[in-house]
């Protein structure tokens, strides 16, 4: 007796309806995950050392009353969104442009730099003797 032939399963990968259903499900799952992560990030409680400004900076904000904190046992937690909002409300620093030295000062600096380089080379030679 010969063995019974194995039943062949239909090739569903090429069926257009199955592919469209799988694509739709993947999109729905992606949207759900994005919504869940976006909502969690806004209400996420973190330890002060996990914030963008570190433990000391976060505790300064808590002491100043700019960020609310909760204590659970000996641990302290703050909302990540509150810390981020406090950082965004801080004034931006205005960095002044570096002064451009006059041409005479540039020449003096290059001479001084070459003197320092020569002195360093001499000191290195003396140390090798």
Buried (B, 14 or more C-beta within 10 A) or exposed (E): EEEEEEEEEEEEEEEEEEEEEEEEEEEEEEEEEEEEEEEEEEEEBBEBEBBEBEEEBBBBBBEEEBBEBEEEEEEBBBBBBBBBEBBEEEEEEEEEEEEEEEEEEEEEEEEEEEEEEEEEEEEEEEEEE
